[in-house]
């Protein structure tokens, strides 16, 4: 009887100890589960190379800088090589769309000492427009075979007609992307970006992604896409580019766009 009581007392003590330890760590575990994952950060670069040798030397420095911040390319290319300009004046420009785990990571890359040193290698080697964008959650689709559409718009006026057309164009875009099996990568609101380099005439950048190039191209051939285009033109200026996804380990290259005289139809 005494042995049973002693054993029970020991059991109660162990149970109490276990509960105390659980009480110590449970709040932390619950907090970790409740804390949302940070949104990824993206850099969008639209550029025109004028000195391929310089760009080659610059590009060779980038892989370890990206790797140090867990950054990588989602899309990179030039007209005829993974990039197709659908609207706007930039038919001869390359596109880079890169991802970092957080929006702060994109800043750390861009303003970090390593990249500030590397960027000097492309001085006077081209013209570039760069913006940073925060995602709205995990990147919906990426990798080789994924399809991206980057829509840049800016109203030429602030009148009610332009603003209404701009808002309707975005609504049409969002609805069409959703109906075609795609998802937006970022919020479609005006001013949801940070200009990092170059002057941008656009006040809205919207990126959409599809699980395949065929799904993206099906959207581009849809009535939704046909409806959005004239609305963008009514709202003001626009540039739209389709970019093909690349493998995560895709290395940068000295992108040399093949000039074209008109946007692909």
N, C-alpha and C positions, 0 to 999 in steps of 0.2 A: 504493500500500500504506500509506504514511504517512497519507494523507488518510483512508483507511478506518479506521485505528486511532484517529485523532483524533476522527472522527465517532462511533465506538463508545464512546470514553471520555466524550465529551459526553453521549451517550445514557444511559450508566450513571449519570453525575452527575445528569441530569434525573430519571431513575427513582428514584435514592436520595433526591433532594429531594422528589419526589412522595410517596414512602413515609413520609418524615419528617413531612410536612404531614398526611398521613392519620393517622399515629400520634398526632399532636397533637390532632386534632379528633374522631377516631373514638370515643374513650371518652365524650366529651360527647354525641355523636349517639346512641350506644347507651344512655346513661343517660336521655336524653330519651325514647327509645322505650320503655324499661323502666318509667319512672316512670308510675304510674297517674294518670289524670285525677282531680282532686278531685271528691268527691261534691257535688251541689248542696245548697243549704240552702233550707228552706221556712218560711214563716210562715203559720200557720192562725189566722184571726180569726173568732170567733163573736160577733156583737154585736146589740144592740137599740138603735135610735135613738130618742131622746126629744126631740131638738131638731134638726130637719132643717136649719134655717138655719146653725147652727154646724157641722154635719157637712159642709154644702156648702162652707163657707169652708175647712174643714180639707182636704177632698178636693181642692180646687183647688191646694193646695200640694204634693201628692204626686208628680205625674208627673216633675218634674226630679230629685227625690230618688231615686226608683226608677231613673231613667235613669242617674244618676251612678254607680250600682253595678251596672248591667246587670241590674236586677231588673225583673220584670213579673208580671202576673196570669196564673194558669192558670185560675182560676174566680172569679167574683164575682157575687153576686146575692142575692135574697131569695125567700121563699116565693111561688111563682107566677111568678117571673121568674128561671128558671135554677137554682133550688134547691128540693128537695123533702125535707122531713123525714120519715123513715120510722120512727124510734123516738125516744123520749125526750121531755123536757119543753120543748124549745126550738123549738116550732112557729112562733113569730113572729120568729125571729132570722135575720139575714143571715149570709152566709158569704163570706169572702175567703180564697183560697188563692194565695199568691204565691211566686215562685221567684227565687233568687239563684244565681250560679255556684258559690258555696261556702257551707258552713255559717257560716264567718267573715263572709261577705258579709251574711248575715241579721243577725248581731250588729252589724256596722258600720252597717247601715241603722237598726236599732232604737235603738241607743245613740248614734248620731252626732248631732252638734250640730244639723244641719238638721232631723232628725226630732224631736229633743227640743223644738225650737222649735215645729214644726208641731203636735205632739200637744197642746199647750196650747190649741189652737183647739177641741178637742172636749171640754174640761173640762165636766162636768155636762151633756153632750149625749147620754149613753147609757151602757150597761153593756157591757163587752167582756171576753172571755176570749181570751188570745193565747198560743200555744205555738210554739216553734221546733223544727223537725225536720230531721235530716240524712238525705239520700237514700242509697240503696245503689248508685247508678250513674246513668247518664243517665236523665232522665225518659222512661219508655217511650212515652207518648203525650201529646200536648198540642195546644193550638190549638182553633179552632172545630170543633165536632163531636166532640171527645173527651169521654169520660164518666168522671167521678170518683165514687168512693164513699169517704166518710170515716167510719170506725167508731171510736167512743170508748167505752171500757169501764172499769169499776172495780168490783172485788168489794166487797160489803158486809161480808164477813167474810174471815178468813184461814184458815178451816178447810179440810180436805182436799177436801171436797165442792165448795166454791166454786172452789178453785184448779184442781181437775180439770175442772170445767165451763168455766172460763175458758180453759184450755189446749186443750180439745176444740173450743171455739168458734173459736179462732184457727186451729187445724188445718183445721177445716171451711171457714172463710173462705178460707184460702190455697189449699186444694185446689179449691174452687169457682171462685175467680178464675182460676186456671190453666186449668181445664177449659173455661172460657167465653172464653178468648182474652185475658184481662186479665193484668196484672202488678202486683205491689206496688211502690209508690214508695219505701217506707222499710222498715226492719226492724220486725217485728211484736212484738218483745219488750216486756216491762213496763219502764217508766221510760226509754224511748228518745226522750225529748223534754226540752225546757227550758221551764218556765213563765215567760212574759215579763210577763204582766199578768193580774190577776184570780185568783181561787182556783179551781182545778180539782179536781173530785172524781174525776176519771178517772186511772188509772195506765197506760193504754195507748191510743195513737193509731195507727191503721193506715189508710193511704191506698192505694187501688187505682185503677188507670187502665185504660181500654179504648180501642181505636181509634175507637169510635163509641158514640153514645148507645144505639143498638139492641143492641149487644153487652153493654153494661152492664145494660140493662133485661132482657135475656134471662137474665143471671145472677140478677137480682132475682126473676125468676119461676121460678127453678129449684128443684129439690129441695135443692141445696146451701144456698141461701139460707134455705129453709124449715127446714133442720136447724140452722143456726147461730143463728137468732133465739132459740129457746127455751133454748139453751145459754147465751147471753149473759144472758138473764133469770134463769136458775138461778145464774149466777156472781155477779150483782149488778146494778149499774145500767149503762145504756148509752144512747148517743145515736148515731143513724146518719142521715147525710144524703147524698143524691145531688146532685151539683153538675155543671153543664154547663160544658165548656171554652169559653174565649173566645179571640178573636184576640190575638196577642202585643201588639198596640198598643192594647188595650182600656184606656180611661182610667177612673179611679175616678169614682164618682158618689156623690151623697148617697143612699145606699141607705135606703129607708124601707119596712121589711117590712110586708106585708099580714097583720095578725093573723089567726090561725085558732084555733079552739077545740080542734082535735084533729089528730093527725098523719094525713097521707094514708094511706089503706089500700093 
